[in-house]
Amino acid sequence: MRLSENPRIRKVQIAGIVGAGLGAASGQGIDATPWFELDAMARGYGILAGAVATILGWLLLGIGWGAIYVVMNWPHEDMWLPLGQRRVVCGYVGKTRQKPWWDDRAKVWRYPRIEQHLYGSGRYGKGAQPWSDTVAYWYLAHESRWVTDLGLHLREWANIKLRRPLYNYTMNLRNRRRITIPDAKRQRAIRRAVGVRR
């Protein structure tokens, strides 16, 4: 083997040759991989392990109940028409892991995520969505007792791409029908000023 002109690398090569000779004499193999190669391999394996852990986390973790919900809305321009003459279009698509619960007093099932959109509050104390007064009805497009985070995310993505909702922002930027958040707030202000109600 030709020795390198670099003193540091040459020292490693010599150590490898000596180690290999000692290993052969004792009947045991010795790994003579230079330190700089081991360091590069460690970095590469670290990156690979991180990627694998991320993928496994998406695939295996977060398994439990989940649902995709679809909110159907009356368009802003139809809110001045009688109910029977208004169009009904897909307004919003979302995913949730917040399980419904039975309200024994009202004798109805409560869906926390939907109520957060309609009435506000919720985990982050946000107000109602500016389009909440145009909601005609909503329904669950998919519900599963055992679904992964990745599976729920892909179902949401597919529903947004196929239904092209008016008010979604994430994964909906190429939708030409999309109404931006500032525009939705301006429309809500107009409806409130004119006194238009559901």
C-alpha positions as CSV (number, residue, x, y, z in Angstrom):
1,M,0.0,0.0,0.0
2,R,1.3,3.4,-0.9
3,L,1.7,5.8,2.0
4,S,0.2,9.2,1.8
5,E,2.4,12.3,1.8
6,N,0.2,13.9,4.5
7,P,1.9,13.1,7.9
8,R,-1.5,12.8,9.7
9,I,-2.9,10.4,7.2
10,R,0.4,8.4,6.9
11,K,0.3,7.9,10.7
12,V,-3.2,6.4,10.5
13,Q,-2.1,4.2,7.6
14,I,0.9,2.9,9.5
15,A,-1.2,2.2,12.5
16,G,-3.6,0.3,10.3
17,I,-0.8,-1.8,8.8
18,V,0.7,-2.6,12.3
19,G,-2.8,-3.3,13.7
20,A,-3.6,-5.6,10.8
21,G,-0.3,-7.5,11.3
22,L,-0.9,-7.9,15.1
23,G,-4.5,-9.0,14.4
24,A,-3.3,-11.6,11.9
25,A,-0.7,-12.9,14.4
26,S,-3.3,-13.2,17.1
27,G,-6.0,-14.7,14.9
28,Q,-8.3,-11.6,15.3
29,G,-9.2,-9.0,12.7
30,I,-8.7,-5.4,13.6
31,D,-10.6,-2.6,11.8
32,A,-8.1,-0.2,10.3
33,T,-10.6,2.3,9.0
34,P,-9.1,5.8,9.2
35,W,-10.6,8.2,11.8
36,F,-11.7,10.6,9.1
37,E,-13.7,7.9,7.3
38,L,-15.3,6.8,10.5
39,D,-16.3,10.4,11.3
40,A,-17.9,10.9,7.9
41,M,-19.7,7.5,8.2
42,A,-21.0,8.6,11.7
43,R,-22.4,11.8,10.3
44,G,-24.0,9.9,7.4
45,Y,-25.6,7.3,9.7
46,G,-26.8,10.1,12.0
47,I,-28.6,11.8,9.2
48,L,-30.0,8.5,8.0
49,A,-31.2,7.6,11.5
50,G,-32.9,11.0,11.9
51,A,-34.7,10.5,8.6
52,V,-35.8,7.0,9.5
53,A,-37.0,8.1,12.9
54,T,-39.0,10.9,11.4
55,I,-40.7,8.6,8.9
56,L,-41.4,6.0,11.6
57,G,-42.8,8.7,13.8
58,W,-45.2,9.8,11.0
59,L,-46.2,6.2,10.3
60,L,-46.4,4.6,13.7
61,L,-46.9,7.4,16.3
62,G,-50.1,9.4,16.9
63,I,-52.4,6.4,16.3
64,G,-55.9,7.0,17.5
65,W,-59.3,8.4,16.7
66,G,-59.3,11.0,13.9
67,A,-61.7,12.6,11.5
68,I,-61.9,14.8,8.4
69,Y,-64.8,17.3,8.5
70,V,-66.3,19.3,5.6
71,V,-68.0,22.6,6.2
72,M,-70.6,23.7,3.6
73,N,-71.2,27.5,3.2
74,W,-73.4,29.9,1.4
75,P,-71.3,32.2,-0.7
76,H,-71.0,35.8,0.5
77,E,-72.8,37.2,-2.6
78,D,-75.8,34.9,-2.0
79,M,-76.4,35.9,1.6
80,W,-78.9,38.5,0.5
81,L,-81.1,35.9,-1.2
82,P,-83.8,33.8,0.4
83,L,-82.5,30.5,1.8
84,G,-84.0,28.5,-1.0
85,Q,-82.2,30.5,-3.7
86,R,-78.7,30.4,-2.1
87,R,-76.0,28.1,-3.5
88,V,-74.2,25.8,-1.1
89,V,-70.4,25.3,-1.7
90,C,-67.5,23.7,0.1
91,G,-66.2,26.4,2.5
92,Y,-63.7,24.6,4.7
93,V,-62.0,21.2,5.1
94,G,-60.1,20.2,8.3
95,K,-58.8,17.4,10.4
96,T,-59.3,16.8,14.1
97,R,-58.4,14.4,16.9
98,Q,-60.8,16.1,19.4
99,K,-63.3,13.4,20.0
100,P,-67.1,14.3,20.1
101,W,-68.8,14.0,23.4
102,W,-72.5,13.5,24.4
103,D,-74.2,16.5,25.9
104,D,-76.8,14.9,28.2
105,R,-78.5,18.2,28.9
106,A,-79.0,19.2,25.2
107,K,-79.3,15.6,24.1
108,V,-76.8,16.1,21.2
109,W,-73.3,15.2,20.3
110,R,-70.8,18.0,20.6
111,Y,-67.9,18.3,18.2
112,P,-65.3,20.6,19.8
113,R,-63.4,21.5,16.6
114,I,-66.5,22.5,14.7
115,E,-67.8,24.6,17.6
116,Q,-64.4,26.3,17.8
117,H,-64.9,27.4,14.2
118,L,-68.5,28.5,14.8
119,Y,-68.3,30.1,18.2
120,G,-64.6,30.7,19.0
121,S,-62.7,29.8,22.2
122,G,-60.8,26.5,21.8
123,R,-57.2,25.6,22.7
124,Y,-55.7,29.0,21.7
125,G,-58.6,31.3,22.7
126,K,-59.4,32.4,19.2
127,G,-62.6,33.9,18.1
128,A,-65.1,32.5,15.6
129,Q,-64.0,32.3,12.0
130,P,-65.1,35.2,9.9
131,W,-67.1,32.8,7.7
132,S,-68.9,31.2,10.6
133,D,-72.2,33.1,9.9
134,T,-72.3,31.7,6.3
135,V,-72.3,28.0,7.4
136,A,-75.2,26.0,5.9
137,Y,-74.2,22.6,7.5
138,W,-71.2,20.4,8.1
139,Y,-70.4,16.7,8.1
140,L,-67.7,14.1,8.7
141,A,-66.2,13.0,5.4
142,H,-64.0,10.4,7.2
143,E,-63.9,9.0,10.7
144,S,-61.6,6.3,12.0
145,R,-60.9,4.9,15.4
146,W,-57.3,4.0,14.4
147,V,-55.5,6.4,12.1
148,T,-52.0,7.7,12.0
149,D,-51.0,11.3,11.8
150,L,-49.7,10.7,8.3
151,G,-52.9,9.0,7.2
152,L,-55.0,11.8,8.6
153,H,-52.8,14.4,7.0
154,L,-53.0,12.7,3.6
155,R,-56.8,12.4,3.8
156,E,-57.0,16.1,4.6
157,W,-54.7,17.0,1.7
158,A,-56.8,14.8,-0.8
159,N,-60.1,16.4,0.4
160,I,-58.7,19.9,0.0
161,K,-57.4,19.2,-3.5
162,L,-60.6,17.6,-4.6
163,R,-63.2,19.9,-3.0
164,R,-61.3,23.2,-3.5
165,P,-62.8,24.9,-0.4
166,L,-63.2,28.7,-0.2
167,Y,-61.5,29.5,3.1
168,N,-58.7,27.0,3.6
169,Y,-55.2,28.5,3.5
170,T,-52.8,25.7,3.9
171,M,-52.5,23.3,0.9
172,N,-55.0,25.5,-0.9
173,L,-52.9,28.4,-2.3
174,R,-53.3,27.4,-5.9
175,N,-57.1,27.5,-5.7
176,R,-58.3,30.5,-7.6
177,R,-61.6,30.5,-5.8
178,R,-59.9,30.8,-2.4
179,I,-61.0,33.8,-0.3
180,T,-58.1,35.2,1.7
181,I,-58.4,35.8,5.5
182,P,-58.4,39.6,5.1
183,D,-61.1,39.4,2.4
184,A,-63.2,37.0,4.6
185,K,-63.0,39.5,7.4
186,R,-64.0,42.4,5.2
187,Q,-67.0,40.4,3.9
188,R,-68.0,39.6,7.5
189,A,-67.9,43.3,8.3
190,I,-70.1,44.1,5.4
191,R,-72.7,41.5,6.4
192,R,-72.6,42.7,10.0
193,A,-73.1,46.3,8.9
194,V,-76.0,45.5,6.6
195,G,-77.5,43.2,9.1
196,V,-77.5,40.1,7.0
197,R,-78.1,37.0,9.1
198,R,-78.3,33.3,8.6
